[in-house]
Amino acid sequence: MEYRQLGRSGLRVSTITLGTMGFGGIGWATPVGQIDVEGARKQVGLARDAGVNLFDTADVYSNGLSEEILGKALGSDRDEVLVATKARLPMGDGPNDAGASRHHIIRSAEASLRRLGTDYIDLYQVHEWDGQTPLEETLQALDDLVRWGKVRYVGCSNYAAWHLMKALWIADRKGLTPFVSNQLYYSLQARDIENEIVPAAIDQGIGILVWSPIAGGLLSGKYRRDIKPPQGSRHLTEWSEPPVYDEDKLYDTVEELVAIGEGLGVSAAQVALAYTMAKPAVTSVIVGARTEQQLADNLAAADLELTAADVERLDKVSAQPLPYPFWHHLNVTERLSPADLTLLARHIKG
Ligand SMILES: NC(=O)c1ccc[n+]([C@@H]2O[C@H](COP(=O)([O-])OP(=O)(O)OC[C@H]3O[C@@H](n4cnc5c(N)ncnc54)[C@H](OP(=O)(O)O)[C@@H]3O)[C@@H](O)[C@H]2O)c1
């Protein structure tokens, strides 16, 4: 297993993180998995044996049950690993049961600590942009949590590039703890973040933690044109993330993944993970698994390196149109920053 520094922090994180959205599996998380404490212990054991040192959860996963199960599964080994959790999404119907206010952030952190059975959170992430709470208030609350010893690093999730830049600017201006990471959806099914969020992360030294790197299973090789996926698979339910805007392109991408996987004697899921793991600014891919077999398969991707030719095939089949102003930059500018060049390189190649 390779370990990478999380952004510009000194924290070293395994390139694979274990996601725990399927721990518990009640409410909207039911289609993700119903992993109980025993199942979680097995997943945590498999992951740790493979060298995984980061475990990602959120208060909102099964209304706190995922945190409880993760805490129990880690048990007395908690200090040997890194625990990331999140707050901001609704945890109740009250007017202050959601959002990134000082009130909700501090109350949520304290509740997460209780559920996880720990006295510190390694990485505390704002789960989603909150356009109503002043960022100064959110960042001050996070900074206080760090100063009180309850949180060690802070990150954001699902932040657009301008959200991130605004937060970094305020933290710098006010001397508050800055975000070290942004947790984002990124996969061969949708490479949207390459347009602005990845260049911003490269420029600012922010680590990207990738959620749903195999698109919740869509890139695993079991969803093919005219082939029925196995019963119980998440995407046979009402599950709506990620949205698929171009089914043909998805199936073309899966065909390439399967072909490359067959050539290498590995699964399509492993190829998809290895591709994403190798992309600029990516620190770690957060894998989810309904079964131990799936997890073992995904963990094996840690050792998989794709050839430049295979990466190019995948770049090409999954390429998305370059939005404005980037197509104009490409047409008329010869003076681009290294971050911009990373973004445009795929289009020059393609
Ligand atoms: N920050 C956020 O907003 C956010 C949002 C979503 C997730 N997350 C984090 O990201 C983690 C991972 O998300 P995810 O579960 O959507 O990720 P994923 O790794 O893209 O998808 C996992 C799902 O794909 C299927 N699968 C996994 N490995 C497979 C394999 N080797 N072969 C065949 N099928 C396989 C399983 O579903 P089936 O068996 O049902 O097909 C599994 O539940 C979560 O646990 C959570 O920690 C964060």
The ligand as an ORCA input file, in Angstrom:
! r2SCAN-3c Opt
* xyz 0 1
  N     -18.920     12.892      0.741
  C     -19.994     12.427      0.146
  O     -20.934     13.177     -0.189
  C     -20.084     10.948     -0.122
  C     -21.111     10.425     -0.938
  C     -21.144      9.050     -1.177
  C     -20.172      8.229     -0.605
  N     -19.204      8.757      0.207
  C     -18.143      7.909      0.821
  O     -17.592      7.095     -0.195
  C     -17.673      5.711      0.196
  C     -17.775      4.848     -1.021
  O     -18.968      5.158     -1.726
  P     -19.652      4.046     -2.611
  O     -20.038      2.876     -1.760
  O     -20.695      4.719     -3.423
  O     -18.391      3.670     -3.528
  P     -18.070      2.697     -4.719
  O     -16.822      1.998     -4.311
  O     -18.073      3.463     -5.987
  O     -19.300      1.660     -4.807
  C     -19.424      0.605     -3.909
  C     -20.501     -0.343     -4.354
  O     -20.181     -0.916     -5.622
  C     -20.410     -2.339     -5.597
  N     -19.068     -2.942     -5.621
  C     -17.993     -2.563     -4.889
  N     -16.928     -3.282     -5.202
  C     -17.295     -4.132     -6.167
  C     -16.607     -5.132     -6.881
  N     -15.314     -5.341     -6.666
  N     -17.289     -5.846     -7.818
  C     -18.591     -5.590     -8.040
  N     -19.311     -4.667     -7.383
  C     -18.664     -3.927     -6.446
  C     -21.172     -2.608     -4.319
  O     -22.546     -2.365     -4.535
  P     -23.593     -3.507     -4.997
  O     -23.175     -4.806     -4.417
  O     -24.882     -2.995     -4.489
  O     -23.540     -3.504     -6.481
  C     -20.646     -1.507     -3.399
  O     -21.519     -1.183     -2.354
  C     -18.855      5.664      1.165
  O     -18.831      4.532      1.997
  C     -18.654      6.958      1.902
  O     -17.663      6.788      2.907
  C     -19.157     10.094      0.432
*
